[in-house]
Amino acid sequence: MDSYSVYIHIPYCKKKCRYCSFLSSAPEVKDLDTYIEGIQAELKLYKPFLSNREIKSIFIGGGTPSLLEPAQLKQIIAAISVSLNVKDPVEITIEANPESISTEKLKAMYNLGINRLSIGLQSFDDNVLKSLGRLHDVQSSFTAIEKARSAGFQNINVDVIYGIPSQDIARELDGIKKIAPEHVSFYYLTIEQGTPLSMDKIFKPLNDDSFQELYTRVHEEMIGAGYEHYEVSNFAKPGFQSVHNMNYWQRGDYLGIGSGAHGFFKTGLPWIGMTAQARYENAYPPSVYTEKVLGSDSNPAFPISRVEVLDTDAETLEHIFLSLRTWKGINTNLVKNQKLLQHLADDGLIQITGNTLKLTVKGMCVMDGIVTELF
Ligand code: SF4
């Protein structure tokens, strides 16, 4: 059976972090219950269209999905398996923040079949956490990992942010080695306009040389600690690459459920009468989403607010960008400016093996420039 992934968006957080530009806000209890009803209704709408396909990964992200009670998570997972076909085994990930997970909640999540936990630790320095406006401290991060292990989780990702002024990268790398997660997403801090962080004058992007030095150090130490650098920002112990994220990077189909969620189907969106490959976005805020999907007169409707149709050029460019991010690379036949290949290889920016082109670590630091020159 042809497979695809499912992303469920929980757009709620206790408090907004200072750097955050994601779709999230603080919830009311009644909001959460209505929202779960909306998710159940939306999943049901897809049932007639996806009955001959199978889910290979589920990602419950946000926001802070660990704010949900186990009973609410149970409703979501049950609704997925009632409405859609789920592969066995399936990777099920939930995002969690250290301050919103108790041992009981983690055990309940694990017993529901959630087998991958993605924890937003962000830093092993309390001052950095404070400057980012996070609600947890370093000690609670260590405790969260211990609780997760004792609840049974054997596949844990941690998110870490780097590129913060005054951050000691050695401390971050030591912290990671101490907790030894199976997967690490190491994100470079991007300062989004309009966030409180963007008003702080001290937060400035690193210059190219400092960035390359920092990125190379992270790469070398992570490789030394037994991780594979399988995507620009992601490291995994062998066998622990994220099925869900690989599906995105390989342009696999995915269903986006929930307010503000995105989805993509190469086969089109037949549920709204579209046959061309397209990406879609669901309505936001949650009140608009639930109104649409739950329907006024019991007349539920797909809560899609925007659709982007992709032509062949857009498809090729997306394939190039996404594949170059990963260790799989791309076929050299796709390169328009073939004359430059040897030059870039001599500069140590790309590596060519047979017909496959991959970026080197140095090349990953200037990926956008390479893509512009080659394609
Ligand atoms: S926890 Fe994540 S989604 Fe929520 S405010 Fe912080 S960065 Fe944004």
Residues whose N, C-alpha, C, O or C-beta is under 5 A from the ligand:
A	BS01	SF4	C13 K15 K16 C17 C20 F22 S24 G62 G63 T64
